[in-house]
Amino acid sequence: MVVATGNYGRLAFSYETTYGGSVETDSGIEIYHDLGYGAKLTGVNSNRNTRVLYNIGSPFGKKMAALQYEGTFGVDGILTNDNLFEAIFGEGSKTEVDSNGDTEIDTNEYAPKYHPKSFTLQYGYSGDENILVDLKGCLIKSASVSARINEPIRYKINCVFQKQLKSNPTSIDPVDPTEVAVPTFVDADLTFMGQSFLVQDFSVDLDLGANTVYGLGSAFTQDMYRGRLAVNGSLTVLAQKDDILDLMYSLGWSSTGITEPVDSSTVNETNNTTFTLGIDDDGDGVADRSFGFTITGVAIDKIGQDLEAGEMVLYNIDYVALLAEASYKFA
């Protein structure tokens, strides 16, 4: 007996040309992308919503009915590239930009679009047999990016899928990140509501509102659409100066204390928050590539603080926002 482990496995994805259908190709060869370093597939669940049917005259079940098929999974890992960004921001969200004026594309920009982008997730492993599974019609329901001092930049996605297909290939080939990189949190810049702070950790969380649609004649989902986009997140900053107190005005504070009740007109919904995350390609301590995020219409939802002898004084901030955009500079 051969024990199957992730050491001899595969995890990759390919964008679909139609929902649940064929994947993108180049010269007839299917294009599969990596999911960054340290990627981990979690919670692949298939649910047939089986119901037991009863009849009058007996306490025992008589028949079973399998209803809608529901598939879910999650992936988390280190943010190494922007392969997943179009799946996060939607079909057609990617714009290639020449930001240096040298006629070469060096930046990818992403803005949320109305239509979600589906993909096929492919994973496999070796045991007594080689097993390869295609999860078709995958949609990202929620996504998050987070980082903290002395840690890699991490991402997490929660997804649904339409159906799964199984095959038994002669070999299982891994898909590694194509670019050599040291994905550490070596350089970051963050401006929060127009002010700069010493940031200890932060996150941005996107509820993408990506939904699937069922119809008559099939237990599988048949289409997809985007609902409401919700943006929120958190950060922890060092309490160096009283600028942080100024941000509390967005919660309804006055110079003499908290207004009673908090006036909703004081909640600032016009601020922009920008932050850049650096990746050091060659280990020289300088960020050669970077991820940029712009969060628009930011309002502070909650501020918390602790005070303890011998410990840094920190502010914990929870925020909500109206919109999120991203960019990836790779040269």
N, C-alpha and C positions, 0 to 999 in steps of 0.2 A: 504494500500500500504506500502511495506517495502522498504526503501531507501537503495540501495546497497552502501557500503563503503568498503574501504580497511582494516578497522578494523576487518572484518570478511572475510578474503580472504586467498589466497594461492599463493605463488610464489616459484617455484623450477625448477630444470632441471635434465635431465638424458641423459647420452651419448648414442648414437645410435650404434647398431651393423652394420647396413647398412644405407646409406643415405636416410632419410625420412622414415625409417622402424622401426623395433622393438627396444626397449631400453634395456639397460643392466639389468640383473636380478641376484639375489642371492637366490638359492633354490626356484626358480620360482616366487620370489617376485621382482617387479620392484624397481630399486635403484634410488632414487631421492636425489639430493644434494641441500643444501641451497646456497644462493648467498650472504652470509655475512650479517652483521648488516646494518640496514638502507637502504636495497635494494629497489629500486624504478623502476617500469616498466613504460617506457614512449614511446609514439608515436607508438602504434601498428597500422600499416596501411596496408590495403589490397587494391591493385590496379588491376583492370581487364583491364585497357587500352582500354576502350570501344570507338569505333569509330562510328561516324554517317556517313552513306553512302548516296550519292546523285545521282540523275539521271539527264541527260539533259532534259530540258523541264519544270523543276520545281525548285524553290528556296528552297523548303522544303525537310528535310531529309526523306528518304524512309525506311531505314533499319538500324539496329545497329549490329555491330560485336564486340564481346568480344575477345580480343587477349591474350597476355601473362599475367599470373597471377604473380604479384609482391607483396611480403610481407616484411615489414621492422619493426624493433622495436629497442629500446635502453634500457639498464639497467645501473644504476649507484648506488653506495653504498659505504660502508666502507669495506676496504680490511681486512677481518677477517681470511681467510684461502686460500688455493691454489686450491680449487675445480675447478675453471675455467681455470687453467693454461694450461691444455692439449688442451682445445678448442682454446686457444690463440696461442700456439706454434705448434700445429699440432698433428696428430695421431702418437703415438709412441714416443712423445717427453719426456715422463716422465721416469726417472730412479730413482729407490729407492736405497739409499746409507746408509751404516752403517759407519758413520763418526767417531764414538767413539771406534770402535774395540770391541764392546761388543756383537756382533752378532744380535743386534736389529736395525731395520731400523729406523732412526731418521731424515733423510733428503730426500726430493724429489728434484731432479734436472730436469730442463727443457731446452732443446735446440731445436731451430726451425727445423721442418721437412718439407719435400716437399709436404706431403698430408695433407689437412685440416681435422679437427675432427668435425663431425656434432653432434648435440644434439637436444633433444626435450625440449622446454620450456613449462612448465605447469603453468597456472594461473587460478584463479577462485575467485568467490565472491558470496555472498548471497544476494538475493533480494526477490521478490515474488517467484522466483525459484532459486535453486542453479545452477550456471553455471560454468562449468569447460572447459577450452579451452586448447588443445594441439597444439602448434606451431611446426610442424614437419620440419625436414631438416634445422635446424638453423645453420648458419655460422656466425662467428664474422668477420666483415670486417675491423674494426679498434678497438684498445684498448689503454687506457692510464692509468697510475698510477701517482698520484700527492700527495704531502704533503707540509704543511707549518707549521711554528712554532705555537704551541698551537691549532692544528687542527688534526682530525683523518686522517689516510692514506685513500685515496679514489681511487676508480677505476671507469672507464666508458667504456662501450662497445657499439658499433653500429653494428647491425646484420641484416641479411636477413633470410627469411624462405621460405620453399617450399609451404606449405599449412597449413590450420588449421582445427581441428576436435573439435566438441562441444559435451558435454554430460551434463546430469543433475543428479549429484550424490545426495545421501540422506544427505551428510554432506560435508563440506569444511574443510579440516585439514591443519593447517599451518605447514611449515617446517622451523624450527629455526636452527641457528648454533648449532652444537653438542657440541662444546667446550665452556666452560665458559671462557670469556676473556674480558678484558677492552681494546678495540682497540684504544688506544690513541697513539699519536706520542711521546712516552716517551724516545726513544733512537734511534739515527740514526748516522751512520758513512758514510761519503762520501769522496772518493778520485777522484778528477776530473783532468784528464790528468796528473796524477802523483803528484798532489798537494792537500793539505787539506785546506779548508776554513770554515768560519762560515757561514753555509748555512741557508738562511731564508725561501726559498721555492724552489721546483724543480718539474719537471715532465719528464716522458718519454712517448712518443707517438709512437705507432706502427700501420702503415698501412700494414695490413697482406696480401694483395693481394689475399684474398680468393674470388673465383668467382664461380658462378653457370652456368650451361649449359642447354640450351633448345634444344629440338629436335622435329621432326615431330610426330604428333599423340597425343600430350598432351599440355595443356596450362601451366602445371607446370614444374618447373625445374627438370631435370633428372639426373644430375651428378654435380660434383664439382671439382675444381682444384685450386692450389695455383699459383699465379703470382708473381710479384716482392714484396719483403719485403722492406719497407722503415722505417727507424728509425730516430727519431729526438726528441728534447725536449728543455727544458729551465731550468735555475736556477738563483736565485738571491743570491749573496754573499756579505758579508761585506768587504769593502775596508780597510783591516788592514795593509797590506804591499804591496810592489810593485810586488809580485809574479804574481798578476793578470795581470800586464802589460806584463810580459814575455809571457803569453798566447796569447797576441795580435800578436806575431810573426807569429802565425798560420794564421793570416789574411794577412800576407805580410808586417808587420812592420819591420823597421830597427832601429838601435840604434839612428839614426839621424832623423827619421821621417818615413812617409809612402812611400813605393816604388810606383813609377808610371810607368806603371800600376801594380796592385798586381800580383806577380808572382805565378802562380798556383803551382809551385814546392815547395813553402814554406808552403802549406797547409798540416798539419800533419795528416796523415790518419792511423797512427800506434798506437795511444794512446788507452789505456783502461781506462774506468771509472767504478768504482765499488761503490755501495752504499748498505747499510744494513738498513732496517727499522725494528724497534723493536716493539713487542706487549707485554704488561705487563699482564700476566694471573691472578695474585693474588693481584694486587693493591699495591705492595711494592715498586713501582718506578723502578724496574729492568726488563729489557726486557727478558722474558722467551722464547718466540718464535720470529722468525725473518724471514723476506723476504730479500733475497739477489739478486741483479741485477748486471750483468756485461755487459757493453756496449762497444763493440769492434770497433776499427777503428774510433775514435772520431775526428771530426774537428769542430772548432768554426766557425759558420756562421755569427754571429753578436754579438757585444758587445756594450751596451749602459750604460750611466752614467748620474746621476743628482747630483747637488750640491746645498744645501739649508741650510741656517742658522738654527740651532736647530734640524736638522734631520740627521740620520745616512747616511753616504756615501755608496752607494750600486752600484754594477755592475750587470747589467742584461745581461745574456748570453744565446744565442740561439745556439744550436749545431745540427749537423747531424752525423750519424754513419752508420757503415756497418752491424752490427749484434747486437742482444740483446739476452741474456740468463738469466735464473732466477733460484732461489732455494728457498726452504721453509724448515726451520728447526723447527721441532715441539716437540723436546725433549731436 
